[in-house]
Amino acid sequence: MSDNLDGVQVGFIGGGNMAYAIASGLLSKGVLQPDQIHVTATKLENLKERWSPLGVTHLGTDNVELLKHSSIVFLCIKPQILPSLTEDLNRAHLMGSLPSCKDKLFVSILAGVTLERLRGALYQTTLATFVRTMPNTPMQVGLGCTVYCAEANRSSTVEPLYEALKSMLGSLGVAFEVQESQMNAVTGLAGCGPAYVYQFIEALADGGVKQGIPRAMALQLAANTVMGAAKMVLATGKHPAVLKDEVCSPGGATIHGVHALEQGSMRGAVINAVEMATKRSSELS
């Protein structure tokens, strides 16, 4: 484990799929230990069922209690839940029970929610520093894609936490610091992209089943074909079009299959998917 993560306590407000993917990935990589992780959600039983097998014991429903023990806090809630969280923390602030968050880092995965909106909703109460991220679920297996942007006016006390966060994100795949103006586009591509790929894998396997391949074998072949092709792009540095041409023999089976994909407007459909997801991310902001 990296020195700058020793003793860092990490909280997840919201224990859903993305929080689980991040935390389980960090645990499997040995970047964090179970006693460094705190998780809250509305239903404790659901948390225990999913998170206890990971060895995480700091589970609860009290966000204020989580803030007392966490220095990096991931906001893993839906954008429409943000007002409820704001109300919860404001109430604790008025009652004098909210701990000081001045030296804490709040890391948002809320699609479309800008740093300005986060600051407007939570800063007056928490005085925290905010980072906006867009991760994806393959972080769970160490092959994630994450982009992030942070407020520029970070204090010197928060900077080590920001470096720790970058180490965490980088340990789970590729991670890029970007301009906030790029966040919605990355959401449409990498944040939503796994769903597009899962659909392609399913369709590829269905094609195999139609031709008589057993379902389990077809899924294994389809998933490994996608993984192998992706690794070829990364390992060779060649443009995908070049790699495609290397597979397409004149008059062969592959070029006939490629022609069928072109007739179905596959590339146009994928481009449209990224565009529509980007637009929806912008609408959420």
N, C-alpha and C positions, 0 to 999 in steps of 0.2 A: 504494500500500500504506500502511496506517495506520502512524503512527510507532511505536505500541506493539507492532508486529509486526516491526519492523526487527531482524534478527539473531536472532529467536526460533527455536530449533531444536525441531522437532516430531517425536516418535517415534510409530510405530504398532506395537504388539506384536500381531501378527496382520495379515495382508495380504489378508483376504477382501473380500466384497462391500461391507460397510459402511465399512471402512477406505478402500477404493478410492473409494467415493462421496464421502466427506468430503474426501480428499486431492485427487482430480481436480477437485472443485468449487472448492476453494481455489486450485488452480493456474489453472483457467480464468478465475477472477475476478481473478487477479493478486494475491491476498491473500498467498500464499506463493510462493516460487521453488523449483524442484526441489532445489537444494542445501540447503534448510532442512528437508527431509523425510527421515526415516530409517524403514525398515520391516524387521521381522523376521517370519519364519515358519519352519516346520519344513523346507520344501523350497525351496531357493534357486532352482532352475531354474524352478519355478512363479512365484516372485516376479519373476524377470527377464523372463519371458515377458509378464507383465501390466503390470509397473510401468516397465520400461525405456522403452517408448514415450512415457511421460509425462516422460522426462528425469530420473527419479529414479535416482541411482546409489548411494545409501547403502542397500544391500540386504544382508541377512545372516540368519543363524540364531542369533546370539548376543545374547540380551536384555540381558546385562550390558554389552556393548559399546554397544548402543543407549542405555542409560541414561547412559553416560559423555558422550554428545554431545547429549542431548535434555533440555530443561527442561519441556516439556509432553509428557506421555506418554499416548497413548490406549490403553486396554486393549480391544482389539477381538477378544476371544476368546470362545468359548462358556463359559457358566457352569461347565460340568463340567470345563473346562480350568484353572480357577483354582487348584485344589490343586497341579497340576503346576507352574504358574508360581511359586506360593509355595515349593515345594520347590526349584526352580531358584534362586530368589533367596536362600533360606536357605542353600543350599550355598555360593553365592558369598560371602555374608556371613561364614560360618564360615571360609572360606578367605582372607578379607581382600581379595577382589577386587571387591566391590560398591562402586561409588562412593557418595558421600554423596547422599542423595535428600531431605535435609531442606528444601531450597529448591526442590523440584520439585513439579509439579502432575500428579497421576495422574487421568486422565479415563476413567471406566468407561462402556462402552455395554452391559454385561452385564445382560440382561433379568432383573428380579426380584432382583438382588443389591444388598442395602442398603448404605448407607455404613457401618453398624455391622459388617456382615460383611466388607466390604473392609478396614476398619481392623483387624479381628481377624485377618484372613489376612495382611496385608502391612505393617501399621504398624510393628510391633516391629523388622522387618528394615529397612524403607526410611525411616521417619520422615517420609514424604511427606504432602502434603495431598491429600484425595480429593474429586473431583467426580463425581456420578452424572448421566448424561445418557440421554436416549432420543431419538436422531435417527431419520430415515428416509431411504431411498435417493434420493428426489428432490433431496436436497442436491447430488447430482452435476450437476444442471442449474440449480442456484440457486433451487429452489422447495421446499426442505425445510421440515419442521416439527420443531423440537427443543425439548424442555424439559430443564431441568437444575436440580440443587440441589447445594449445596456445604456442606462442614463450616463451622460458624460461627466456629470458633477459628482462622481463617487468620492467619498471621504477616504482618507488613508486607512482608517480602521476597517472599512468594508473591502478594500482592494484585495487583501489576502483571501477573503471569501470568494471574490470573483475569480481569482486564480484557481481556487479549489474547485469551483463550479466548472471552469473550463477543463480542468483535469478529468472531472467526472464525465462530462459530455464526450470528451475525446477518447475516453477509455471504452466507450460503447459504440464506436464506429467513426465516421467522419463528422467533424463539427466545424462550422465556418461562422466567423463573426461577420455580419452583413449590415448594410444600411437598413433602417426600419422600412423604407419604401419598398424593399425587396421581399418583405416577410410574407405578404399575401400570395405572391407568385410562387414562393417556395412551398407554401402551404398546399397550393393546388398541385404542385409537382411531387415533392417528396413526402409531405405530410399525409396527403391522400393517396399517393402513388401505390403503396402496398395493396390497397383495395383493388386498383386496376390490375396489378400483376396477379393477385389471387384469382381474379376473374379470368385472366388469360390462362393461368395454370389449369383452372377448372375446365375451361373450354378445350384446351389442348388434350387433357385427359379424356374428356367426353368424346373427342374425335377418335382417340385410340380405342375407347370402349365400343364405339360404333363399328370399328373395323375388327372387333373381336378380341381385343386385349382385355384381360381381367382388370376390374376397377382398381384394386390395390396396386397392381403393377403399373397401370397407366398413370396413376397419380405419382408414383415414385419416378417414373420416367419423365413425366412432364416437369415436376419440381426440380429434378436434377438437371434437366436440359436447360431450364431457365437459369439456374444457379451457375452452371458451367458457362453458358453464353455470357452472363454478366461478368464472370471472372475473366473471360477472354478479353472483353472490352477494357477492363481495368489493367490486366497484366500486359497486354500487347501495346496499349495506347493507340491502337488503330481505330479509325472511325467505324461505327457500326455498319455503315454501307459497304465499306471495304471487306469487313468480315463476312457480311452477307454474300457478297459477290464470290468470295472464296469457297462458299458452300454450294453455289449455284452452277452446276455443270450445264453446258449447252444442251438444251433439249431434255434435261434430266427431271427427276421427280421434284426437287426442291423448287426450281423456277416455276413449275406448274402450281405448286402450293403458294408461292409468293404471289403469283398472278391472282389466285383466288382471294388472297388477303387484300390485294389492291382493288379487286372488284367489290369487295365488301367495305371499302373505305376505312380500313383499320387505322391507318395513320391519321386520317382526318378525325375519326372518332376519338382517338386518344388525345389529340391536340385540343379538340373541343372539350373533353373531360377536364383537362388542366385549366382551360379558360373558364369554364363554368364554376369550377371549384374556387378559382382565384376570385371571381366576381362575388361568389357567396361569402368568401372570407372577408372581402371588402365591405359587404353589406352588414356583416356582423359587427363591424367596428362603428 
